[in-house]
Amino acid sequence: MDQSINQPSREQQMYWREFAQLKTDACYIRDYRNSLNQWIAVLATIRAVASTSSIGAWLIWKRYAFLWAGLLAAAQLIEALKNVFPLYKRRRALSGLSRSLNRLFVEAQRSWDEIATGQCSNAQVRKLCHQIRSRKLKAEAKFMPNGLGLNKRLSSKAQAESEKFFRERYNVGSGGYSDA
């Protein structure tokens, strides 16, 4: 009988762990980016309120015109420089990394389907596993060269989402192996 059906090889287990971790990482990066989107929306709202209220206040209290002009100028300066601020840069980098990890996951999923059906030798599985690691590291180095701190709440959420994905798609948790 085929070893891939009865008892997974060490290589198949190794690939499964990389595959599952990749899904968790992709979920984490997406959620991290989305959490920054919320902050950016709050800042945009504050800028919009500051700009429009400054115009209104300027019209009402003309004797403080310099104050209102200063607030307007500050809001416009922040708008012009927003891509320089770390929050915006980080969101842009996380968006690129998220796209790369999701693309890599789709490719890893295609490979897993071949591995699980026994179409790959152990040597081929090892090579595919190393390719995942290498491409993931390249993407991280490109988009987040200084790394990214761990957010425990987002990490737990990503782990739960990954486990749900593997339960629904493969009838197993991300920590377990299945040939379903």
C-alpha positions in Angstrom: 0.0 0.0 0.0 1.0 3.6 -0.6 2.9 5.1 2.3 1.3 8.5 1.7 -2.2 7.1 2.4 -1.5 4.9 5.5 1.4 6.5 7.3 2.7 10.0 6.3 6.5 10.2 5.8 8.6 12.5 7.9 8.9 14.8 4.8 5.1 14.9 4.4 4.7 15.8 8.0 7.4 18.5 7.7 5.7 20.0 4.6 2.4 19.9 6.4 3.8 21.9 9.3 5.3 24.5 6.9 2.1 24.7 5.0 0.0 25.2 8.1 2.4 27.8 9.5 2.3 29.7 6.2 -1.5 29.9 6.4 -1.2 31.2 10.0 1.4 33.8 9.0 -0.7 35.0 6.1 -3.7 35.4 8.4 -1.6 37.2 11.0 -0.1 39.7 8.4 -3.5 40.4 6.9 -5.0 41.0 10.4 -2.1 43.2 11.4 -2.5 45.3 8.2 -6.3 45.5 8.8 -5.7 46.7 12.4 -3.5 49.5 11.0 -6.2 50.4 8.6 -8.5 51.1 11.5 -5.9 53.5 13.0 -5.5 55.2 9.7 -9.2 55.7 9.3 -9.3 57.3 12.8 -6.4 59.6 11.9 -8.1 60.6 8.5 -11.3 61.4 10.4 -9.4 63.6 12.9 -7.7 65.4 10.0 -11.0 65.9 8.2 -12.7 67.2 11.3 -9.7 69.5 12.2 -9.7 70.9 8.6 -13.4 71.6 8.3 -13.9 72.8 11.9 -10.9 75.2 11.4 -12.6 76.7 8.4 -15.8 77.2 10.3 -14.1 78.6 13.4 -12.1 80.9 11.2 -15.3 82.4 9.8 -16.9 82.7 13.2 -13.9 83.9 15.3 -11.8 86.0 12.9 -9.6 87.5 15.6 -8.0 84.0 16.0 -7.4 83.6 12.3 -3.7 82.7 12.8 -4.7 79.8 15.0 -7.2 78.4 12.5 -4.8 79.0 9.6 -2.2 77.1 11.6 -4.5 74.1 12.2 -5.4 74.1 8.5 -1.8 74.2 7.5 -0.9 71.4 9.9 -3.7 69.2 8.6 -2.6 69.8 5.0 1.1 69.1 5.9 0.1 65.8 7.6 -1.9 64.9 4.5 1.0 65.7 2.2 3.5 63.8 4.3 1.3 60.8 5.3 3.4 58.3 3.2 6.5 59.3 5.2 5.0 58.4 8.6 5.8 55.0 9.9 2.2 53.9 10.3 1.4 54.4 6.6 4.8 52.9 5.5 4.1 49.8 7.7 0.6 49.4 6.2 2.0 49.5 2.7 4.7 47.0 3.5 2.2 44.7 5.2 -0.1 44.9 2.2 2.8 43.7 -0.1 3.8 41.0 2.3 0.2 39.9 2.7 -0.2 39.5 -1.1 3.1 37.6 -1.3 2.2 35.2 1.5 -1.3 34.5 0.1 0.2 33.9 -3.4 2.7 31.5 -1.9 0.0 29.8 0.1 -2.0 29.0 -3.0 1.1 27.5 -4.6 1.9 25.5 -1.4 -1.7 24.3 -1.4 -1.3 23.0 -5.0 1.9 21.3 -4.0 0.2 19.8 -0.9 -2.5 18.2 -3.1 0.2 16.5 -5.1 2.2 15.4 -2.0 -0.9 14.0 -0.2 -1.8 11.9 -3.2 1.7 10.4 -3.3 2.8 12.1 -6.5 6.0 13.4 -5.0 9.1 11.6 -3.8 10.5 12.4 -0.3 13.3 14.3 -2.0 10.8 16.4 -4.0 8.8 17.1 -0.8 12.0 18.3 1.0 12.7 20.6 -2.0 9.2 22.0 -1.9 9.4 22.6 1.8 12.7 24.5 1.4 11.1 26.5 -1.4 8.3 27.6 0.9 10.8 28.7 3.6 13.1 30.5 1.2 10.3 32.4 -0.6 8.7 33.3 2.7 12.0 34.7 4.0 12.6 36.6 0.8 9.2 38.2 1.1 9.7 39.1 4.7 13.1 40.6 3.9 11.7 42.6 1.1 8.7 44.0 2.8 9.6 44.0 6.5 13.4 44.1 6.7 13.3 45.3 10.3 10.8 42.6 11.4 7.4 42.9 13.0 6.6 42.7 16.7 4.2 40.0 17.9 0.7 41.1 18.7 -0.6 38.2 20.9 -4.3 39.0 20.2 -3.8 39.0 16.4 -1.6 35.9 16.7 -4.3 34.0 18.6 -6.9 35.1 16.1 -4.7 34.0 13.1 -4.1 30.6 14.7 -7.8 30.1 15.2 -8.6 31.1 11.7 -5.9 28.8 10.3 -7.2 25.9 12.3 -10.7 26.6 11.1 -9.5 26.7 7.5 -7.7 23.3 7.9 -10.7 21.8 9.7 -13.0 22.8 6.9 -10.8 22.2 4.0 -8.8 19.1 5.1 -10.9 17.8 8.0 -8.0 18.3 10.4 -6.5 21.1 12.6 -3.4 22.9 11.4 -1.2 21.1 13.8 -2.3 17.6 12.5 -1.7 15.8 9.3 -4.4 14.4 7.0 -4.5 13.0 3.5 -8.1 14.1 3.0 
